[in-house]
Amino acid sequence: MTPSGTLGIAVAGVGRIGRMHARIIAEQISEARLVGVYDISPDVSRDVASNLGVDAAASIDELLASPDVDALAICTATSTHSELIIRAAAAGKAVFCEKPVSLSLGEVDEAIAAVDAAGVPFMVGFNRRFDPGHAAVRRAVHTGEIGEVTIARITSRDPSPPPIEYVRVSGGIWVDMLIHDFDMANFIVGSPVVQVWAQGGALFDAGIREAGDFDTAVAVLTHESGAITTIDASRMAVYGYDQRVEALGTKGMALSDNKRVNNAQVYREDASQLAPLQYFFLERYADSYRIEWQAFADYVLGGGPSPVSGAEGRAPIVLAMAAALSAKEARPVRLEEIG
Protein backbone atom coordinates (compact mmCIF):
# COMPACT_ATOMS: atom_id res chain seq x y z
CA MET A 1 0.00 0.00 0.00
CA THR A 2 0.97 3.62 -0.39
CA PRO A 3 2.15 5.54 2.69
CA SER A 4 -1.32 7.01 3.11
CA GLY A 5 -2.67 3.54 3.89
CA THR A 6 -5.01 3.53 0.90
CA LEU A 7 -4.81 1.60 -2.33
CA GLY A 8 -3.19 3.64 -5.10
CA ILE A 9 -4.90 2.86 -8.42
CA ALA A 10 -3.88 4.11 -11.86
CA VAL A 11 -6.19 3.84 -14.88
CA ALA A 12 -4.85 2.97 -18.32
CA GLY A 13 -7.30 4.00 -21.03
CA VAL A 14 -9.66 6.82 -20.10
CA GLY A 15 -12.26 6.75 -22.83
CA ARG A 16 -15.91 6.45 -21.80
CA ILE A 17 -15.47 3.41 -19.52
CA GLY A 18 -12.05 4.30 -18.17
CA ARG A 19 -13.12 7.86 -17.39
CA MET A 20 -16.08 6.53 -15.42
CA HIS A 21 -13.87 4.09 -13.49
CA ALA A 22 -11.36 6.84 -12.72
CA ARG A 23 -14.07 9.10 -11.32
CA ILE A 24 -15.51 6.35 -9.14
CA ILE A 25 -12.07 5.55 -7.71
CA ALA A 26 -11.34 9.22 -7.09
CA GLU A 27 -14.68 10.14 -5.55
CA GLN A 28 -16.49 7.11 -4.15
CA ILE A 29 -14.01 4.53 -2.77
CA SER A 30 -12.61 5.67 0.57
CA GLU A 31 -10.03 2.86 0.76
CA ALA A 32 -8.55 3.81 -2.62
CA ARG A 33 -7.17 6.85 -4.35
CA LEU A 34 -6.62 7.65 -7.99
CA VAL A 35 -2.89 8.23 -8.53
CA GLY A 36 -2.59 8.64 -12.28
CA VAL A 37 -4.14 8.09 -15.69
CA TYR A 38 -2.85 7.28 -19.15
CA ASP A 39 -4.50 7.28 -22.55
CA ILE A 40 -3.22 6.78 -26.07
CA SER A 41 -4.59 10.27 -26.72
CA PRO A 42 -2.52 12.76 -24.68
CA ASP A 43 -5.30 15.34 -24.87
CA VAL A 44 -7.84 12.92 -23.40
CA SER A 45 -5.39 11.89 -20.71
CA ARG A 46 -4.65 15.49 -19.72
CA ASP A 47 -8.34 16.41 -19.69
CA VAL A 48 -9.31 13.55 -17.36
CA ALA A 49 -6.26 14.09 -15.16
CA SER A 50 -7.03 17.79 -14.81
CA ASN A 51 -10.68 17.16 -13.94
CA LEU A 52 -9.78 14.60 -11.28
CA GLY A 53 -6.71 16.31 -9.87
CA VAL A 54 -4.07 13.71 -10.75
CA ASP A 55 -1.11 13.45 -13.09
CA ALA A 56 -1.37 12.34 -16.71
CA ALA A 57 1.33 9.75 -17.36
CA ALA A 58 3.26 9.84 -20.61
CA SER A 59 3.29 6.05 -20.90
CA ILE A 60 2.20 2.78 -19.32
CA ASP A 61 5.82 2.27 -18.27
CA GLU A 62 5.63 5.47 -16.23
CA LEU A 63 2.58 4.19 -14.38
CA LEU A 64 4.12 0.79 -13.73
CA ALA A 65 7.36 2.34 -12.45
CA SER A 66 5.62 4.62 -9.97
CA PRO A 67 5.82 3.57 -6.30
CA ASP A 68 2.45 5.28 -5.77
CA VAL A 69 0.73 2.77 -8.07
CA ASP A 70 -0.37 -0.35 -6.22
CA ALA A 71 -2.88 -1.46 -8.85
CA LEU A 72 -3.47 -0.89 -12.55
CA ALA A 73 -6.97 -0.68 -14.01
CA ILE A 74 -6.79 -1.76 -17.65
CA CYS A 75 -9.53 -0.05 -19.66
CA THR A 76 -7.74 0.13 -23.00
CA ALA A 77 -8.72 -1.58 -26.26
CA THR A 78 -9.33 -5.33 -25.88
CA SER A 79 -6.41 -6.14 -28.18
CA THR A 80 -4.00 -4.66 -25.60
CA HIS A 81 -5.42 -6.30 -22.45
CA SER A 82 -3.34 -9.45 -22.24
CA GLU A 83 -0.05 -7.64 -22.85
CA LEU A 84 -0.81 -5.04 -20.19
CA ILE A 85 -1.87 -7.71 -17.68
CA ILE A 86 1.45 -9.46 -18.17
CA ARG A 87 3.42 -6.23 -17.84
CA ALA A 88 1.53 -5.13 -14.72
CA ALA A 89 1.99 -8.54 -13.11
CA ALA A 90 5.71 -8.45 -13.82
CA ALA A 91 5.85 -5.04 -12.13
CA GLY A 92 4.17 -6.48 -9.04
CA LYS A 93 0.97 -4.47 -9.44
CA ALA A 94 -2.52 -5.73 -8.65
CA VAL A 95 -4.63 -5.85 -11.81
CA PHE A 96 -8.21 -4.94 -12.63
CA CYS A 97 -9.03 -5.67 -16.30
CA GLU A 98 -12.16 -4.71 -18.15
CA LYS A 99 -13.85 -7.56 -19.98
CA PRO A 100 -13.01 -9.40 -22.12
CA VAL A 101 -9.45 -10.33 -21.19
CA SER A 102 -8.80 -11.11 -24.86
CA LEU A 103 -10.52 -12.46 -27.96
CA SER A 104 -7.86 -15.21 -28.05
CA LEU A 105 -7.97 -18.06 -25.54
CA GLY A 106 -4.23 -18.47 -25.92
CA GLU A 107 -3.70 -14.87 -24.82
CA VAL A 108 -6.18 -15.28 -21.97
CA ASP A 109 -4.33 -18.31 -20.67
CA GLU A 110 -0.97 -16.56 -21.01
CA ALA A 111 -2.23 -13.57 -19.04
CA ILE A 112 -3.72 -15.72 -16.28
CA ALA A 113 -0.50 -17.72 -16.04
CA ALA A 114 1.51 -14.50 -15.66
CA VAL A 115 -0.75 -13.28 -12.86
CA ASP A 116 -0.54 -16.63 -11.08
CA ALA A 117 3.25 -16.75 -11.42
CA ALA A 118 3.64 -13.22 -10.04
CA GLY A 119 1.16 -13.84 -7.22
CA VAL A 120 -0.59 -10.51 -7.71
CA PRO A 121 -4.33 -9.91 -7.14
CA PHE A 122 -6.34 -10.07 -10.37
CA MET A 123 -9.97 -9.29 -11.10
CA VAL A 124 -11.99 -9.15 -14.33
CA GLY A 125 -14.55 -6.36 -14.67
CA PHE A 126 -17.88 -8.14 -15.00
CA ASN A 127 -19.79 -5.40 -13.23
CA ARG A 128 -23.27 -6.91 -13.56
CA ARG A 129 -22.37 -9.46 -10.88
CA PHE A 130 -22.43 -6.54 -8.45
CA ASP A 131 -25.83 -5.17 -9.43
CA PRO A 132 -27.94 -5.45 -6.24
CA GLY A 133 -30.91 -6.97 -8.08
CA HIS A 134 -28.90 -9.56 -10.01
CA ALA A 135 -26.92 -10.42 -6.87
CA ALA A 136 -30.19 -10.99 -4.99
CA VAL A 137 -31.29 -13.51 -7.63
CA ARG A 138 -27.99 -15.33 -7.22
CA ARG A 139 -28.43 -15.44 -3.44
CA ALA A 140 -31.94 -16.87 -3.81
CA VAL A 141 -30.50 -19.61 -6.00
CA HIS A 142 -27.38 -20.40 -4.00
CA THR A 143 -29.11 -20.42 -0.60
CA GLY A 144 -31.71 -22.86 -1.93
CA GLU A 145 -34.51 -20.38 -1.30
CA ILE A 146 -36.14 -21.18 -4.65
CA GLY A 147 -35.12 -24.83 -4.70
CA GLU A 148 -33.32 -26.48 -7.60
CA VAL A 149 -33.01 -24.18 -10.61
CA THR A 150 -34.62 -25.53 -13.75
CA ILE A 151 -34.69 -22.48 -16.01
CA ALA A 152 -32.88 -19.15 -16.04
CA ARG A 153 -33.88 -16.37 -18.42
CA ILE A 154 -31.80 -13.34 -19.33
CA THR A 155 -33.00 -10.41 -21.45
CA SER A 156 -30.39 -7.95 -22.70
CA ARG A 157 -31.49 -5.22 -25.10
CA ASP A 158 -29.69 -1.98 -25.88
CA PRO A 159 -31.73 1.12 -26.70
CA SER A 160 -29.87 1.73 -29.97
CA PRO A 161 -27.07 0.11 -32.01
CA PRO A 162 -23.46 1.12 -31.37
CA PRO A 163 -21.47 3.06 -33.99
CA ILE A 164 -20.64 0.88 -36.97
CA GLU A 165 -16.95 1.68 -36.46
CA TYR A 166 -17.18 -0.10 -33.11
CA VAL A 167 -19.08 -3.06 -34.56
CA ARG A 168 -16.35 -3.67 -37.14
CA VAL A 169 -13.65 -4.15 -34.47
CA SER A 170 -15.67 -5.40 -31.49
CA GLY A 171 -15.47 -9.10 -32.17
CA GLY A 172 -19.20 -9.37 -32.85
CA ILE A 173 -22.39 -9.45 -30.83
CA TRP A 174 -21.56 -12.70 -29.04
CA VAL A 175 -18.44 -11.27 -27.42
CA ASP A 176 -19.03 -7.52 -27.24
CA MET A 177 -22.63 -7.66 -26.01
CA LEU A 178 -23.66 -11.15 -24.86
CA ILE A 179 -20.44 -11.80 -22.97
CA HIS A 180 -22.07 -10.10 -19.97
CA ASP A 181 -25.06 -12.42 -20.30
CA PHE A 182 -22.89 -15.52 -20.64
CA ASP A 183 -21.19 -14.49 -17.42
CA MET A 184 -24.58 -13.94 -15.78
CA ALA A 185 -25.65 -17.47 -16.71
CA ASN A 186 -22.64 -18.95 -14.92
CA PHE A 187 -23.01 -16.53 -12.01
CA ILE A 188 -26.73 -17.05 -11.41
CA VAL A 189 -27.13 -20.78 -12.02
CA GLY A 190 -23.83 -21.78 -10.43
CA SER A 191 -23.41 -24.82 -12.66
CA PRO A 192 -20.98 -24.88 -15.62
CA VAL A 193 -22.42 -24.61 -19.12
CA VAL A 194 -21.72 -27.70 -21.22
CA GLN A 195 -23.54 -26.86 -24.46
CA VAL A 196 -24.58 -23.77 -26.45
CA TRP A 197 -27.15 -23.47 -29.21
CA ALA A 198 -27.28 -19.99 -30.74
CA GLN A 199 -28.95 -18.17 -33.60
CA GLY A 200 -28.59 -14.62 -34.85
CA GLY A 201 -29.99 -12.32 -37.47
CA ALA A 202 -29.37 -8.87 -38.96
CA LEU A 203 -32.97 -7.74 -39.07
CA PHE A 204 -32.97 -3.95 -38.92
CA ASP A 205 -29.46 -2.48 -39.26
CA ALA A 206 -27.96 -2.56 -42.75
CA GLY A 207 -24.52 -1.47 -41.51
CA ILE A 208 -24.35 -4.34 -39.05
CA ARG A 209 -25.50 -6.72 -41.80
CA GLU A 210 -22.77 -5.46 -44.13
CA ALA A 211 -20.19 -5.89 -41.36
CA GLY A 212 -21.17 -9.56 -41.11
CA ASP A 213 -22.59 -9.25 -37.61
CA PHE A 214 -26.01 -9.68 -36.00
CA ASP A 215 -28.32 -7.12 -34.42
CA THR A 216 -30.61 -9.78 -32.92
CA ALA A 217 -29.50 -12.94 -31.11
CA VAL A 218 -30.77 -15.84 -29.02
CA ALA A 219 -28.74 -18.44 -27.11
CA VAL A 220 -29.85 -21.55 -25.26
CA LEU A 221 -27.34 -22.84 -22.72
CA THR A 222 -27.41 -26.27 -21.12
CA HIS A 223 -25.77 -26.47 -17.70
CA GLU A 224 -24.03 -29.48 -16.18
CA SER A 225 -26.87 -29.69 -13.66
CA GLY A 226 -29.40 -30.00 -16.48
CA ALA A 227 -30.75 -26.48 -15.98
CA ILE A 228 -31.38 -24.44 -19.11
CA THR A 229 -30.63 -20.75 -19.56
CA THR A 230 -32.20 -18.77 -22.40
CA ILE A 231 -30.76 -15.42 -23.47
CA ASP A 232 -32.41 -13.00 -25.87
CA ALA A 233 -30.51 -9.94 -27.04
CA SER A 234 -31.18 -7.04 -29.34
CA ARG A 235 -29.14 -4.01 -30.29
CA MET A 236 -32.30 -1.88 -30.43
CA ALA A 237 -35.10 -1.55 -27.90
CA VAL A 238 -36.62 1.86 -28.59
CA TYR A 239 -38.27 2.02 -25.15
CA GLY A 240 -34.97 1.99 -23.19
CA TYR A 241 -32.24 -0.18 -21.73
CA ASP A 242 -33.96 -3.52 -21.09
CA GLN A 243 -32.13 -5.67 -18.53
CA ARG A 244 -33.87 -8.57 -16.78
CA VAL A 245 -32.61 -11.69 -15.03
CA GLU A 246 -34.90 -14.47 -13.82
CA ALA A 247 -34.36 -17.87 -12.20
CA LEU A 248 -37.14 -20.45 -11.86
CA GLY A 249 -36.70 -23.16 -9.25
CA THR A 250 -38.65 -26.04 -7.80
CA LYS A 251 -39.73 -23.89 -4.84
CA GLY A 252 -40.23 -20.52 -6.48
CA MET A 253 -38.85 -17.81 -8.74
CA ALA A 254 -36.43 -14.89 -8.36
CA LEU A 255 -36.43 -11.86 -10.67
CA SER A 256 -34.22 -8.81 -11.16
CA ASP A 257 -36.30 -6.37 -13.18
CA ASN A 258 -35.65 -3.18 -15.11
CA LYS A 259 -34.84 0.18 -13.55
CA ARG A 260 -36.88 3.23 -14.46
CA VAL A 261 -35.94 6.90 -14.45
CA ASN A 262 -38.15 7.33 -11.37
CA ASN A 263 -40.80 5.44 -9.41
CA ALA A 264 -43.76 7.54 -10.49
CA GLN A 265 -46.98 5.76 -11.46
CA VAL A 266 -49.91 7.60 -12.98
CA TYR A 267 -53.39 6.01 -12.95
CA ARG A 268 -56.39 7.25 -14.95
CA GLU A 269 -59.81 5.85 -15.70
CA ASP A 270 -58.78 4.47 -19.06
CA ALA A 271 -55.06 3.80 -18.64
CA SER A 272 -52.08 3.70 -16.31
CA GLN A 273 -48.54 4.82 -16.91
CA LEU A 274 -45.10 4.11 -15.51
CA ALA A 275 -41.95 6.18 -15.95
CA PRO A 276 -39.75 5.08 -18.89
CA LEU A 277 -36.78 2.75 -18.49
CA GLN A 278 -33.35 4.21 -17.94
CA TYR A 279 -31.75 4.68 -21.35
CA PHE A 280 -28.00 4.39 -20.84
CA PHE A 281 -25.98 1.54 -19.36
CA LEU A 282 -23.88 3.87 -17.20
CA GLU A 283 -27.10 4.96 -15.48
CA ARG A 284 -28.63 1.49 -15.20
CA TYR A 285 -25.50 -0.03 -13.71
CA ALA A 286 -24.15 2.94 -11.72
CA ASP A 287 -24.52 1.08 -8.42
CA SER A 288 -22.86 -2.05 -9.78
CA TYR A 289 -19.75 -0.17 -10.91
CA ARG A 290 -19.33 1.44 -7.49
CA ILE A 291 -19.84 -1.86 -5.65
CA GLU A 292 -17.44 -3.55 -8.07
CA TRP A 293 -14.66 -1.11 -7.17
CA GLN A 294 -15.38 -1.48 -3.48
CA ALA A 295 -15.04 -5.24 -3.90
CA PHE A 296 -11.71 -4.82 -5.72
CA ALA A 297 -10.31 -2.55 -3.01
CA ASP A 298 -11.44 -4.92 -0.25
CA TYR A 299 -9.94 -7.88 -2.11
CA VAL A 300 -6.53 -6.30 -2.70
CA LEU A 301 -6.26 -4.85 0.80
CA GLY A 302 -7.81 -7.74 2.69
CA GLY A 303 -6.88 -10.81 0.68
CA GLY A 304 -9.06 -13.80 -0.06
CA PRO A 305 -10.40 -15.05 -3.39
CA SER A 306 -10.83 -12.75 -6.36
CA PRO A 307 -14.38 -11.39 -6.74
CA VAL A 308 -14.11 -12.34 -10.45
CA SER A 309 -11.15 -14.64 -11.05
CA GLY A 310 -9.22 -15.29 -14.22
CA ALA A 311 -11.04 -18.59 -14.69
CA GLU A 312 -14.39 -16.82 -14.28
CA GLY A 313 -13.27 -14.20 -16.81
CA ARG A 314 -12.23 -16.92 -19.26
CA ALA A 315 -15.50 -18.88 -19.15
CA PRO A 316 -17.72 -16.30 -20.94
CA ILE A 317 -15.17 -16.01 -23.75
CA VAL A 318 -15.44 -19.75 -24.35
CA LEU A 319 -19.23 -19.42 -24.38
CA ALA A 320 -19.05 -16.54 -26.87
CA MET A 321 -16.85 -18.61 -29.16
CA ALA A 322 -19.20 -21.57 -28.88
CA ALA A 323 -22.18 -19.34 -29.66
CA ALA A 324 -20.48 -17.89 -32.72
CA LEU A 325 -19.69 -21.39 -34.01
CA SER A 326 -23.21 -22.60 -33.26
CA ALA A 327 -24.79 -19.69 -35.16
CA LYS A 328 -22.42 -20.21 -38.07
CA GLU A 329 -22.98 -23.96 -38.39
CA ALA A 330 -26.61 -24.09 -37.19
CA ARG A 331 -25.97 -26.77 -34.57
CA PRO A 332 -25.43 -27.14 -30.83
CA VAL A 333 -21.79 -26.85 -29.76
CA ARG A 334 -20.30 -28.66 -26.79
CA LEU A 335 -17.87 -26.57 -24.75
CA GLU A 336 -15.06 -29.13 -25.05
CA GLU A 337 -14.96 -28.31 -28.78
CA ILE A 338 -13.68 -24.84 -27.90
CA GLY A 339 -11.20 -25.57 -25.10
C-alpha positions in Angstrom: 0.0 0.0 0.0 1.0 3.6 -0.4 2.2 5.5 2.7 -1.3 7.0 3.1 -2.7 3.5 3.9 -5.0 3.5 0.9 -4.8 1.6 -2.3 -3.2 3.6 -5.1 -4.9 2.9 -8.4 -3.9 4.1 -11.9 -6.2 3.8 -14.9 -4.8 3.0 -18.3 -7.3 4.0 -21.0 -9.7 6.8 -20.1 -12.3 6.7 -22.8 -15.9 6.4 -21.8 -15.5 3.4 -19.5 -12.0 4.3 -18.2 -13.1 7.9 -17.4 -16.1 6.5 -15.4 -13.9 4.1 -13.5 -11.4 6.8 -12.7 -14.1 9.1 -11.3 -15.5 6.4 -9.1 -12.1 5.5 -7.7 -11.3 9.2 -7.1 -14.7 10.1 -5.6 -16.5 7.1 -4.1 -14.0 4.5 -2.8 -12.6 5.7 0.6 -10.0 2.9 0.8 -8.5 3.8 -2.6 -7.2 6.9 -4.3 -6.6 7.7 -8.0 -2.9 8.2 -8.5 -2.6 8.6 -12.3 -4.1 8.1 -15.7 -2.9 7.3 -19.2 -4.5 7.3 -22.6 -3.2 6.8 -26.1 -4.6 10.3 -26.7 -2.5 12.8 -24.7 -5.3 15.3 -24.9 -7.8 12.9 -23.4 -5.4 11.9 -20.7 -4.7 15.5 -19.7 -8.3 16.4 -19.7 -9.3 13.5 -17.4 -6.3 14.1 -15.2 -7.0 17.8 -14.8 -10.7 17.2 -13.9 -9.8 14.6 -11.3 -6.7 16.3 -9.9 -4.1 13.7 -10.8 -1.1 13.4 -13.1 -1.4 12.3 -16.7 1.3 9.8 -17.4 3.3 9.8 -20.6 3.3 6.0 -20.9 2.2 2.8 -19.3 5.8 2.3 -18.3 5.6 5.5 -16.2 2.6 4.2 -14.4 4.1 0.8 -13.7 7.4 2.3 -12.4 5.6 4.6 -10.0 5.8 3.6 -6.3 2.4 5.3 -5.8 0.7 2.8 -8.1 -0.4 -0.4 -6.2 -2.9 -1.5 -8.9 -3.5 -0.9 -12.5 -7.0 -0.7 -14.0 -6.8 -1.8 -17.6 -9.5 -0.1 -19.7 -7.7 0.1 -23.0 -8.7 -1.6 -26.3 -9.3 -5.3 -25.9 -6.4 -6.1 -28.2 -4.0 -4.7 -25.6 -5.4 -6.3 -22.5 -3.3 -9.4 -22.2 0.0 -7.6 -22.9 -0.8 -5.0 -20.2 -1.9 -7.7 -17.7 1.5 -9.5 -18.2 3.4 -6.2 -17.8 1.5 -5.1 -14.7 2.0 -8.5 -13.1 5.7 -8.5 -13.8 5.9 -5.0 -12.1 4.2 -6.5 -9.0 1.0 -4.5 -9.4 -2.5 -5.7 -8.7 -4.6 -5.8 -11.8 -8.2 -4.9 -12.6 -9.0 -5.7 -16.3 -12.2 -4.7 -18.1 -13.8 -7.6 -20.0 -13.0 -9.4 -22.1 -9.5 -10.3 -21.2 -8.8 -11.1 -24.9 -10.5 -12.5 -28.0 -7.9 -15.2 -28.1 -8.0 -18.1 -25.5 -4.2 -18.5 -25.9 -3.7 -14.9 -24.8 -6.2 -15.3 -22.0 -4.3 -18.3 -20.7 -1.0 -16.6 -21.0 -2.2 -13.6 -19.0 -3.7 -15.7 -16.3 -0.5 -17.7 -16.0 1.5 -14.5 -15.7 -0.7 -13.3 -12.9 -0.5 -16.6 -11.1 3.2 -16.8 -11.4 3.6 -13.2 -10.0 1.2 -13.8 -7.2 -0.6 -10.5 -7.7 -4.3 -9.9 -7.1 -6.3 -10.1 -10.4 -10.0 -9.3 -11.1 -12.0 -9.2 -14.3 -14.6 -6.4 -14.7 -17.9 -8.1 -15.0 -19.8 -5.4 -13.2 -23.3 -6.9 -13.6 -22.4 -9.5 -10.9 -22.4 -6.5 -8.4 -25.8 -5.2 -9.4 -27.9 -5.5 -6.2 -30.9 -7.0 -8.1 -28.9 -9.6 -10.0 -26.9 -10.4 -6.9 -30.2 -11.0 -5.0 -31.3 -13.5 -7.6 -28.0 -15.3 -7.2 -28.4 -15.4 -3.4 -31.9 -16.9 -3.8 -30.5 -19.6 -6.0 -27.4 -20.4 -4.0 -29.1 -20.4 -0.6 -31.7 -22.9 -1.9 -34.5 -20.4 -1.3 -36.1 -21.2 -4.6 -35.1 -24.8 -4.7 -33.3 -26.5 -7.6 -33.0 -24.2 -10.6 -34.6 -25.5 -13.7 -34.7 -22.5 -16.0 -32.9 -19.1 -16.0 -33.9 -16.4 -18.4 -31.8 -13.3 -19.3 -33.0 -10.4 -21.4 -30.4 -8.0 -22.7 -31.5 -5.2 -25.1 -29.7 -2.0 -25.9 -31.7 1.1 -26.7 -29.9 1.7 -30.0 -27.1 0.1 -32.0 -23.5 1.1 -31.4 -21.5 3.1 -34.0 -20.6 0.9 -37.0 -16.9 1.7 -36.5 -17.2 -0.1 -33.1 -19.1 -3.1 -34.6 -16.3 -3.7 -37.1 -13.7 -4.1 -34.5 -15.7 -5.4 -31.5 -15.5 -9.1 -32.2 -19.2 -9.4 -32.9 -22.4 -9.5 -30.8 -21.6 -12.7 -29.0 -18.4 -11.3 -27.4 -19.0 -7.5 -27.2 -22.6 -7.7 -26.0 -23.7 -11.1 -24.9 -20.4 -11.8 -23.0 -22.1 -10.1 -20.0 -25.1 -12.4 -20.3 -22.9 -15.5 -20.6 -21.2 -14.5 -17.4 -24.6 -13.9 -15.8 -25.7 -17.5 -16.7 -22.6 -19.0 -14.9 -23.0 -16.5 -12.0 -26.7 -17.1 -11.4 -27.1 -20.8 -12.0 -23.8 -21.8 -10.4 -23.4 -24.8 -12.7 -21.0 -24.9 -15.6 -22.4 -24.6 -19.1 -21.7 -27.7 -21.2 -23.5 -26.9 -24.5 -24.6 -23.8 -26.4 -27.1 -23.5 -29.2 -27.3 -20.0 -30.7 -28.9 -18.2 -33.6 -28.6 -14.6 -34.8 -30.0 -12.3 -37.5 -29.4 -8.9 -39.0 -33.0 -7.7 -39.1 -33.0 -3.9 -38.9 -29.5 -2.5 -39.3 -28.0 -2.6 -42.7 -24.5 -1.5 -41.5 -24.4 -4.3 -39.0 -25.5 -6.7 -41.8 -22.8 -5.5 -44.1 -20.2 -5.9 -41.4 -21.2 -9.6 -41.1 -22.6 -9.2 -37.6 -26.0 -9.7 -36.0 -28.3 -7.1 -34.4 -30.6 -9.8 -32.9 -29.5 -12.9 -31.1 -30.8 -15.8 -29.0 -28.7 -18.4 -27.1 -29.9 -21.6 -25.3 -27.3 -22.8 -22.7 -27.4 -26.3 -21.1 -25.8 -26.5 -17.7 -24.0 -29.5 -16.2 -26.9 -29.7 -13.7 -29.4 -30.0 -16.5 -30.7 -26.5 -16.0 -31.4 -24.4 -19.1 -30.6 -20.7 -19.6 -32.2 -18.8 -22.4 -30.8 -15.4 -23.5 -32.4 -13.0 -25.9 -30.5 -9.9 -27.0 -31.2 -7.0 -29.3 -29.1 -4.0 -30.3 -32.3 -1.9 -30.4 -35.1 -1.5 -27.9 -36.6 1.9 -28.6 -38.3 2.0 -25.1 -35.0 2.0 -23.2 -32.2 -0.2 -21.7 -34.0 -3.5 -21.1 -32.1 -5.7 -18.5 -33.9 -8.6 -16.8 -32.6 -11.7 -15.0 -34.9 -14.5 -13.8 -34.4 -17.9 -12.2 -37.1 -20.4 -11.9 -36.7 -23.2 -9.2 -38.7 -26.0 -7.8 -39.7 -23.9 -4.8 -40.2 -20.5 -6.5 -38.9 -17.8 -8.7 -36.4 -14.9 -8.4 -36.4 -11.9 -10.7 -34.2 -8.8 -11.2 -36.3 -6.4 -13.2 -35.6 -3.2 -15.1 -34.8 0.2 -13.5 -36.9 3.2 -14.5 -35.9 6.9 -14.5 -38.2 7.3 -11.4 -40.8 5.4 -9.4 -43.8 7.5 -10.5 -47.0 5.8 -11.5 -49.9 7.6 -13.0 -53.4 6.0 -12.9 -56.4 7.2 -15.0 -59.8 5.9 -15.7 -58.8 4.5 -19.1 -55.1 3.8 -18.6 -52.1 3.7 -16.3 -48.5 4.8 -16.9 -45.1 4.1 -15.5 -42.0 6.2 -16.0 -39.8 5.1 -18.9 -36.8 2.8 -18.5 -33.4 4.2 -17.9 -31.7 4.7 -21.3 -28.0 4.4 -20.8 -26.0 1.5 -19.4 -23.9 3.9 -17.2 -27.1 5.0 -15.5 -28.6 1.5 -15.2 -25.5 0.0 -13.7 -24.1 2.9 -11.7 -24.5 1.1 -8.4 -22.9 -2.0 -9.8 -19.7 -0.2 -10.9 -19.3 1.4 -7.5 -19.8 -1.9 -5.7 -17.4 -3.6 -8.1 -14.7 -1.1 -7.2 -15.4 -1.5 -3.5 -15.0 -5.2 -3.9 -11.7 -4.8 -5.7 -10.3 -2.5 -3.0 -11.4 -4.9 -0.2 -9.9 -7.9 -2.1 -6.5 -6.3 -2.7 -6.3 -4.9 0.8 -7.8 -7.7 2.7 -6.9 -10.8 0.7 -9.1 -13.8 -0.1 -10.4 -15.1 -3.4 -10.8 -12.7 -6.4 -14.4 -11.4 -6.7 -14.1 -12.3 -10.4 -11.1 -14.6 -11.1 -9.2 -15.3 -14.2 -11.0 -18.6 -14.7 -14.4 -16.8 -14.3 -13.3 -14.2 -16.8 -12.2 -16.9 -19.3 -15.5 -18.9 -19.2 -17.7 -16.3 -20.9 -15.2 -16.0 -23.7 -15.4 -19.7 -24.3 -19.2 -19.4 -24.4 -19.0 -16.5 -26.9 -16.8 -18.6 -29.2 -19.2 -21.6 -28.9 -22.2 -19.3 -29.7 -20.5 -17.9 -32.7 -19.7 -21.4 -34.0 -23.2 -22.6 -33.3 -24.8 -19.7 -35.2 -22.4 -20.2 -38.1 -23.0 -24.0 -38.4 -26.6 -24.1 -37.2 -26.0 -26.8 -34.6 -25.4 -27.1 -30.8 -21.8 -26.8 -29.8 -20.3 -28.7 -26.8 -17.9 -26.6 -24.7 -15.1 -29.1 -25.1 -15.0 -28.3 -28.8 -13.7 -24.8 -27.9 -11.2 -25.6 -25.1 
